[in-house]
């Protein structure tokens, strides 16, 4: 989960995995604790790695408040004998939103510089 540090208007959301991905979901966790699925790619296709599917929202269609969060779920199928790890596989959600004073990067629930 990545909590929003400020109120924002979300314009687009997308996901990134590599060829082992099978499905990708993002839920919007609202202040009241309810959730809404806002992004879902099932099944994940290998071409999504380089050409991600975007979910676009009109201005005012997806307004998030500080403290609300997005929860990402990534699923993989590993047919190899090895453990999958970065950079061979990953799970990254990206969001276009405004107004933000700087770009935000949230890793494992913590914002980084």
N, C-alpha and C positions, 0 to 999 in steps of 0.2 A: 504494500500500500504506500502511496505517496500523498500526503496531505498537502492541500493547496495552502501556501503561506499568505495569500491575499485573494480577494474576490477577483474573478476574471470571467471573460467571455471566451468560450472555446469555439474555434472556427473549424478545426480539423483534428482528426486523431488517426493514427496508423500504427502498425506493428511491424517488427522485424525479427525474423529467425532465419536459420539456414535450412539445408535440405533434409534434416532429420525431423523438422516440425510436422505435427499432424493437425493441431488446432490452436487457435489464439483467441482469447476473450479478454475484454476489459469491462469491468463493472464500475459504475459511478456510485460511491457510497455517500449518501446524503446525510445532512446534519441530524435528521431524525432516526438514523440507523437503517433506513430502507435502502435497497439497492436497485439499480436499473442497468441492464446490459446495454452498453452504448457502442460496442464494437465486437464483431464476431466473424472469424474466418474459419470455417469448418466445412470441408477439409482445407488445410493449408497446402498450397501448391509451391513447388520448388521455385517457380518464377516470381513468387511474392518476395523472395529474398532481395532481388534487385529492382523489382517494380511493385512496391507495396500497395495494397488496396487502402484507399483513404475513405474515411467516413467524414463528410463535410456537413457543417451546421450553418444555418443562416444566423445573421446577427441577432442576438437575444434568444436563440433557440436552446442553447446550453450554457446557462449561467451557473458558475460554481462559486461557493462561498469559502472564505478562509476556514480551514479546519475540515472541510469535506475532502474526500480522497478518491483516487482512481485505483482500482485493484486489478492487477494483471495476472492472467492465467495462461501459461504456455505448456503445451504437451508435445512430447517427442516420442519417436520410435527409434531405438538404437539397435540396429541389426549387427553391430560390430562387437568385437570382443573387448573393446577399450571403453573406458569412461569418457563420456562426452564432456568437454569443457571449452571455455573461451580460449582461442578465437574460433575453434571449429564449430561451436554452436553457441547461441545466445538468445536472449529474450529482451527486446527493447521496445517500449512504447514511446511514441513521440507525439507531441501535441503542439498545435499552433493556437495561441491565445493572446488576448490583449486586455487591459493595458498591463504590461510588465516592464519594469525598469531595466532588467537584465535577463539574460537567458537563465533558465533554471535547469539543474541536472540533479535528479533524485536517484540514488543507488541504494537498493535494499532499504528503502524507507527513510533515508537520510539525504538531505540536500548537500551537494558538494560544490566547490568552486570550479 
